[in-house]
Each structure stands twice: as structure tokens, then as C-alpha cells.
Amino acid sequence: MDDHRYHHGDLRAALLAAAEAELSEKGIEAFSLRSVAKRAGVSHAAPAHHFGDARGLLTALAVAGFRRFLATQHQREAVADPTPRAQLVAAGLGYVDFALAYPALFRLIFSSDRPDFTDPALCQAGDAAYAHLADQVTAVGGGALETAAVWATAHGLADLLAAGRLKTLAALPPESRDSALAAALMRSFPAP
């Protein structure tokens, strides 16, 4: 057993990394604290000590997932034109990037009922992601209806691509795929 990580204060991070690997490899149905502990090389009690139970660990992982989701969007936005429409499209492309790069986290934060969505940290992380979208839609002149349309479009494209259902788009070179996705995203909000 490797207690070295614990003594250096990063056992929580090691458990979160092990939980993400476990989730990616085995899925939400087979997820267990014992398997995470084994993967992290710690006692089976260590995850319970830090997170309480599997739901607590999945909740913490979902918080990290939402933060990574926003960071992935910000990476796209950083290299996009600074106009509001271009930033909104970049965020949508970042949405897809996240789903493709982290499909298990994507499903955890958007499709699973295992995390505790009443947890204050998870509420804050989810609210920050939604506020980012709503602010961008507002910047292009949209309101609540347009926010819903953009979210539904970006999420639908991301989910279908991550599930391997949009084979024609997935087969395109990255630049062509991005252009097609951008065109679809632009149809979901009002023209200037």
C-alpha cells in the first residue's frame, strides 16, 4: 500500500484521479469505493474517510468535471475571435471537445443521478457553467429561450458525437468537423 501520497497531502487528488479512471474504464454501474481505493493503492477506508461514500466521491468528481468543462471551453475561446458570436461558437466547440475527451465525466455531470446535485460545491460549479452560457447568449442579444436552444444544440451534438452516433461528422478532418459544428451552433441563436 502506498501511503506516500497521503503524507504529502495529495491523497484527495489521487483518489479523484483513480475515480475518474475507474469511471472511464468500468462505467457508473460498476463504480465502487473499494475499486477506487485499489486503483489508488490505498486502504479501502481511505476514500470513505475523504468522501463519505461513493456518492460523495462522485459528487467531488462532478465538481472537478464541471471545472474542466469550463476550462475546455475557455481554451477554445482563448484562440477565437473576441466577438460575442465567435466566443459563443467557440464555447460550443469546447463543449464538444470536452465530451469527446472525457466521455465518462460528460455523462457523469449531464446524465447521471449518482452525484448529489444539492451539494453546494456542485451547485456552484454547475451554476458557473450555466451562467457562462447565459452570459454569452445575452452578449449576442438572446434571452432564456435562445439559451435553451444553444444549450440543446451544443449538448445534442456533443452527446451524439461522444456516443459515436454522428459518424459522418466524426469522420471529417478536425477543421471540417469544427466548421460543420459551428454552422449548426450558429443556427441556434439569432443573427445580429
C-alpha positions in Angstrom: 0.0 0.0 0.0 1.3 3.4 -0.9 0.7 5.9 1.9 3.3 8.2 0.4 0.7 10.3 -1.4 -1.4 10.7 1.8 1.6 12.0 3.7 2.3 14.6 1.0 -1.3 15.9 1.2 -2.4 14.8 -2.2 -4.5 11.7 -1.4 -7.7 13.5 -2.3 -6.3 14.3 -5.8 -5.0 10.8 -6.2 -8.5 9.4 -5.2 -10.2 11.7 -7.7 -7.8 10.6 -10.5 -8.4 7.0 -9.6 -12.2 7.6 -9.5 -12.1 9.2 -13.0 -10.0 6.3 -14.3 -12.4 3.8 -12.7 -15.4 5.6 -14.1 -13.9 5.8 -17.6 -12.9 2.1 -17.6 -15.9 0.5 -15.8 -18.8 3.0 -16.0 -21.1 4.3 -13.4 -22.8 1.0 -12.8 -19.7 -0.8 -11.6 -18.2 2.2 -9.8 -17.2 1.4 -6.2 -15.1 2.9 -3.4 -13.2 -0.3 -3.0 -12.2 -0.4 -6.6 -11.1 3.3 -6.5 -9.0 2.6 -3.3 -7.4 -0.4 -5.0 -6.6 1.6 -8.1 -5.1 4.4 -6.0 -3.1 1.9 -3.9 -4.6 2.9 -0.6 -6.8 1.1 2.0 -10.4 0.6 1.2 -11.3 3.0 4.1 -9.3 6.0 2.6 -12.0 7.1 0.0 -14.7 6.8 2.7 -12.6 8.9 5.1 -12.3 11.7 2.5 -15.7 11.5 0.7 -18.0 9.5 2.9 -19.4 7.2 0.3 -19.5 6.5 -3.4 -22.0 9.3 -3.9 -19.7 11.8 -2.1 -16.7 10.8 -4.3 -18.8 11.0 -7.5 -20.1 14.4 -6.3 -16.5 15.7 -5.9 -15.6 14.2 -9.3 -18.6 16.0 -10.8 -17.4 19.3 -9.4 -14.0 18.7 -11.0 -15.7 17.7 -14.2 -17.7 21.0 -14.4 -14.5 22.9 -13.8 -12.7 21.0 -16.5 -15.7 21.5 -18.8 -15.4 25.3 -18.4 -11.6 25.2 -18.8 -12.1 23.3 -22.1 -14.5 25.9 -23.3 -12.1 28.7 -22.2 -9.3 27.0 -24.3 -11.4 27.3 -27.4 -12.5 30.9 -26.6 -8.9 32.0 -26.0 -8.0 31.4 -29.6 -11.3 32.5 -31.2 -12.2 36.0 -32.5 -13.3 38.1 -29.5 -16.7 38.9 -31.0 -19.6 37.7 -28.9 -20.8 35.3 -31.7 -17.4 33.8 -32.2 -17.0 33.3 -28.5 -20.3 31.6 -28.2 -19.4 29.3 -31.1 -16.0 28.6 -29.5 -17.7 27.7 -26.2 -19.9 25.3 -28.2 -16.9 23.7 -29.8 -15.3 23.4 -26.4 -18.5 21.7 -25.2 -17.9 19.1 -27.9 -14.2 18.9 -27.2 -15.0 18.1 -23.5 -17.5 15.3 -24.4 -15.0 13.7 -26.8 -12.0 13.9 -24.5 -13.8 13.0 -21.3 -16.9 11.0 -22.2 -17.3 9.4 -18.7 -17.2 12.8 -17.0 -19.5 14.2 -19.6 -22.1 11.5 -18.8 -21.5 12.0 -15.0 -22.2 15.7 -15.0 -25.0 15.7 -17.5 -26.7 12.3 -17.4 -26.2 10.6 -14.0 -28.2 10.9 -10.9 -25.4 9.5 -8.8 -23.8 12.8 -7.8 -25.5 14.9 -5.1 -26.7 17.9 -7.1 -27.8 19.6 -3.9 -24.2 19.7 -2.7 -23.2 23.4 -2.5 -19.9 22.9 -4.4 -21.6 21.0 -7.2 -24.4 23.6 -7.4 -21.8 26.3 -7.7 -19.8 24.5 -10.4 -22.9 23.7 -12.4 -24.3 27.2 -12.0 -21.0 28.7 -13.2 -21.2 26.6 -16.3 -24.8 27.7 -17.0 -24.0 31.3 -16.2 -21.1 31.2 -18.7 -23.6 30.1 -21.4 -26.3 32.5 -20.4 -23.9 35.5 -20.4 -22.6 34.6 -23.9 -26.1 34.2 -25.2 -27.1 37.6 -23.7 -24.0 39.1 -25.3 -25.4 38.1 -28.8 -28.8 39.5 -28.0 -30.6 36.4 -26.8 -32.6 35.5 -23.7 -33.8 32.4 -21.9 -35.3 30.7 -25.0 -32.1 31.2 -27.0 -30.0 30.0 -24.1 -32.1 26.8 -24.1 -31.7 26.4 -27.9 -27.9 26.9 -27.8 -27.5 24.5 -24.9 -29.7 21.9 -26.5 -27.8 22.2 -29.8 -24.3 22.1 -28.2 -25.3 19.3 -25.9 -27.0 17.2 -28.5 -24.1 17.5 -30.9 -21.6 16.7 -28.1 -23.6 13.7 -26.9 -24.2 12.3 -30.3 -20.5 12.6 -31.3 -19.3 11.1 -27.9 -21.7 8.2 -28.4 -20.4 7.6 -31.9 -23.8 8.4 -33.5 -22.8 11.2 -35.8 -20.4 9.1 -37.9 -20.4 11.5 -40.9 -19.3 14.4 -38.7 -16.8 12.2 -36.8 -15.2 11.0 -40.0 -14.4 14.6 -41.1 -10.9 16.1 -40.6 -11.0 18.3 -37.4 -11.2 21.6 -39.2 -14.1 20.5 -41.4 -15.9 19.0 -38.4 -15.4 22.2 -36.5 -16.9 24.2 -39.4 -19.9 21.9 -39.6 -20.4 22.1 -35.9 -20.0 25.9 -35.9 -22.7 26.2 -38.7 -25.1 24.1 -36.6 -24.4 26.1 -33.5 -24.9 29.4 -35.3 -28.4 28.3 -36.4 -29.5 28.0 -32.8 -29.2 31.7 -31.9 -30.3 34.9 -33.6 -28.3 36.7 -36.3 -27.1 40.1 -35.5 
